Amino acid sequence: MSTWAEVAVKLALVVAAFAVLPLLVGQSEHKIMAHMQGRLGPMYAGGFHGWAQLIADGLKLVQKEDVIPAAADRRVFSLAPGVALVPYLVVLVVVPLGPGDQVALELDLGLFFALAMVGVAGLGAIMAGWASANKYSLLGGMRVAAQLLAYELPMVFAAASVAMAAGTLSLPGIVEEWRWWWLPWQAAGAVVFFAAGLAALRRPPFDMPVAYSEIGFGPYTEYTGVRFGLFLLADYVGIVVLCALTTVLYLGGWHGPALEHDLGWLWTLIKVFALAFVVIWLRVGYPRLREDQLQKLAWTGLMPLALLQLVLTGVVKVAIA
């Protein structure tokens, strides 16, 4: 196979994963929440176990009128859903699914690139809040900005400890260097990275910017139809990206108890969906934090823990050098 053909096949697989995996997470969220909370509604559409619920939701959004407020900045308003969604597609390009060439593009600075794109995706919600000409949307956008500022720093420090341990910023290189004893060694960093990632995605219990009872879904108040659906899709793609990065950095990626070279991609997907279940479980099981509690957790909880993990990693690296 020629180089161009190989690149085209890899990009097609990334786009397929971008299209399919978030929908599976969304469908799983419908069903898991339905069982955990005793919800009957998601169990009806399509008959058996409500298998068509996600399709029904999609058709409902497509049929809704596309409305742009008269006072809105139309260009920024229209661009915001794309800014929120496309960076996650770019992140999937550098995430390894298995050993060898099972990554669309291997970058020496893959970890730095992935974290930068996750930060860019957060700008979509800020743009939406500013451009909507709505005070609730603006307030939600300001909350998003404060949340990103508070949580991206501990997230980066936690990821830096893994890069220090592996001696590389390449995502496949980090997985190659991973050993089972990293699980206790990097456990604190894993907690910080995952929690900070949830906050960056504005997932419960860190969903203050989209609090229904306070600011009417925040930055997305004025969005309808397909544009609103793109923000929802970005939410689920973000879950896939966060779980994939956590898998690669802390859970060994394609490493498993058996056949990791033949079925490495399967181990990666199993870990990703296990973490996605945790994301859904946290949404069901924990109430929303207040804004002051959010900031306190970031600066007095996660930040010191991330720095402690960084120091611990440095000490261990020096000791074994």
N, C-alpha and C positions, 0 to 999 in steps of 0.2 A: 504494500500500500504506500502511495506517495505521501510526502510530508503534508501537502495541502489537503489530501483526502483524510488523513489521520486527524488533522486539526478540525476539519469540518465535522467528522463523526463525533469527536469529543465535545465540540460546541453543541451539536444536536442533542447529545446525551445530557449535557448541563441544562439546556432549555427544557428537555423533557422532565428532568428532575425538578426544575423550577416550576413547571406546570402541574406535576402530579403530587409531589410530596406535601406541599402546603394543603392541597385539597384533602389528602388522607388525614393530615393533622386536624383540619377543620371538621371533617366527618367524625373523627374520633372524639373531638371535643363535644360535639352534639350528643353522642351516645354515652360517653363517660359521665358528663354532667347530668344527662337524663337519668342514669342509674343512681348516681350519688345523691341527687336532690329529689328523686321521685317525680321528675317532669314527664308528663304524658304526651305533650305536644310533639316533640321530636320523634315519637315512636309511630306516627300515623302515616306520614307522607310516603307513598309508594307501596304500602302494605307491610311486608315482613320487616320488622324492626326499624321501620322508618328509613329504609335505605335511600330514598330519594329526597331526603330533607335538604341536603346541600344543593341539589339541582333546583329544588323549589325556591330556595333562597336566591340563587343566581338568577332565575327567571324573573323573580319579583323585582330585583334590582335593575335588570335590563329594561323592564317595562316602565320604570318610574321616569318622570319627566326630568330632564337635565336643566336645572335652574342655576343661574348665576346672579347674585344680588346686584342691583343697579349700582350701588356705591362701591362694589368690590373692584379690586385691581384685577381685571380679567386675565391678563397674561400670567401673573403670578398664581392666581387662583387656579388656572387651568394646568399650570406646570407642576404644582405641588404634589399631586398624586404620583406622577412619574418620578419625581425626586425621592419620594418615600419608598418607591418600589424597586426601581432599576438597580440601585447600589447593591441590593441583596443578590441579584442575579450575578453581578460582577464578583461578589465574594465567593459564590459557589464555583467559579472558575478556578480558584486557587485551593479549594478544599480537597484533599486527597480522599478517595473512596477506598482505595486498596493499595497494595505495594506496587512497586515498579512504575509503569506509565499510567496507572489508574487515577490520573489527575489531569484536568484539561490544560493547565499551565502551571508549571513549577517555578516559583519565584524565590530568589534568595532572601527577599524581604517580604515573604508571603504573609507573615503574621502582622507586620506593620501595615501592609496593604489592606488586609481584611479588617483590622480595627479602624483604619481610616474610613473605609467604605461604610462600616456600621455607623460611624459618626455622621457621615454625609446623609445617610438615610433619615436620621433624626431631624434634619433640617426641613424635610417635607412638611412635617406637622407644624413647625414654626412658621413656615411660609404660608400654610393654610390659615393659621390663626391670624396672622398679620393682614392677609389679603382679603379676608371675608367681610370686613367692615361691620363687625359684630363684637360687642364688648365681651360676651361670653367666649367667643372664639379667641379673641385677643388674650383674655385671661388664661385660657387653656394653653395658648402658644407660649406665654410667659412661663407657665408652669413647666412646659416641656423644656424650655431653655434652661431653667434652674435645675431641673432634674438631670439633664445631660451634663451640665457643668459639674454637678455633685458626684455623679456615678461613673463618668468615663475615666476619671483619674484613678480610683481604686481598681477599675477594670484593667487599665493599662498596666498598673504596677503588678497586679496578679499575673497577667500574661507575661510580663517581663521576667518574673521569677522562673517560669517554665523555660523561656528562651535562654536564661542564664544557665539553668540546669542542663539543657541540651547542647548549649554552645552554638546555637544557630537560630535564625529567624525564619528558616524554611519550614513550612508546615509538614511536608513529608519527612524532612530531616528530624524534626521534633519527634514524630512517631517512631522513626527508626531508632532513636536514642532512648525511647521510653522503656522503663523497666517496671516490673510489678511493684517494687518497693517505693515507687513514686506515689502510689496511692496514699499512704500515710504521710509521706514527706511533703507532698504538695496539696494536702487535704484542705488546709485553711485557704490557700489561694483558689482552689476549685470552688469553695463556698462563696468567696468574694466575687470571683468572675461570674458565676452563675447568677447570683443575686443582683449584681450590678448590671448584668445583661438583661435581666427581667425588668429592671427599672428603666434602662435605656429603651426597651421596647414598650414601656408603659403597660406592662401586664400586671394583673392583680397579684399581690396586694399593693402594687406601685402604680395604680391607674388613676391617680388624682387628676391629671390633665384632662381625662375624659369622664369625670364623675357625672353620672346622669342627674343625680339629685342636686348638684351644686351649679354646674355650668353647662348642662344640656349637651353632653358629648364634646365639650371643649372645642378644639380646633376644627372639628368636623361638623359643627352645628349646621352650617349652610350648605353642606354637600349632599347631593342626592344621586340616585341612579348609579351609573357605571363608575363615576368618579368616587363615590362613597365606597363602592365595591372594591376599587383598587386599593383604598386605604385598608380595608378589611383583609384583602389578599396580602398586602405588605405586612400586616400583623402576623399572619400565619407563616409567610416566608421568613420573617424575622425569627420566629420560633425555631424553624428548621435550621437557620444559620447559627443561632446561638447554641442549639443542641449539638450541631456538627462541630463547631469550634471547641466546645467543652469536651466532646468526645476525642477530638484530635489532640488537645492540649493535656488533658488530665486522665483520660480513660484508655489511652493506648491505641485509639483509632482502630485499625484493622487487626490488632493483636487479639487473639482469643485462645481458648484452651486446646483447640485442635484445628488443623487445616487452615491456618491463617493465611497462607499464601494462595490457596485455591479458593477459599471462601472469605477472604478478608473483607470484601465489600459487604458481605452479609453481616459480619460482626459489627461493622461500622453502622449499618442501618439499624440493627437491633439496639445498639446503644443510643442512637439518635432518637428512636421512638420510645425507648424507656425514659429518657430525659423529657421528651415531649409529654409523656404521661405525668411526670412530676409537675411540669408547668400547668397542666390542666388541673391536677389535684390541688395545687396551691391556689388556683382561682376559686375552686369550690370551697376549700377548707379554711381560708383566712380572710378576715375583713380588710377593707381598704384602710391604709394608714392615713393619718392627717399629714398635711404638708410639713409642719414642724417636725413630726416624727420621722418623716422621710429624710429631711436634711440631717437630723441628729444621727440617724442610723448610718448615713453615708460618712459624715465627718468624724464622728466619735466611735463608730463601730467598725465599718468596713475598711476605712482608710488606715487606722492603726494596725488592723489585722493584715492588710496587704503589705504594709511596710515590714511587719514582723516576719511575714513569709519571705519577703525579699532578703532580709537579714539572715534568716535561717538557711536559705538557699546558698547565700554567699559563704556562710560559715562551713556548711557541708562541702561545698565545692573546694574551698581552700584546704579543708581537712583531708580530702581524698586525693588532692592533686599531688 
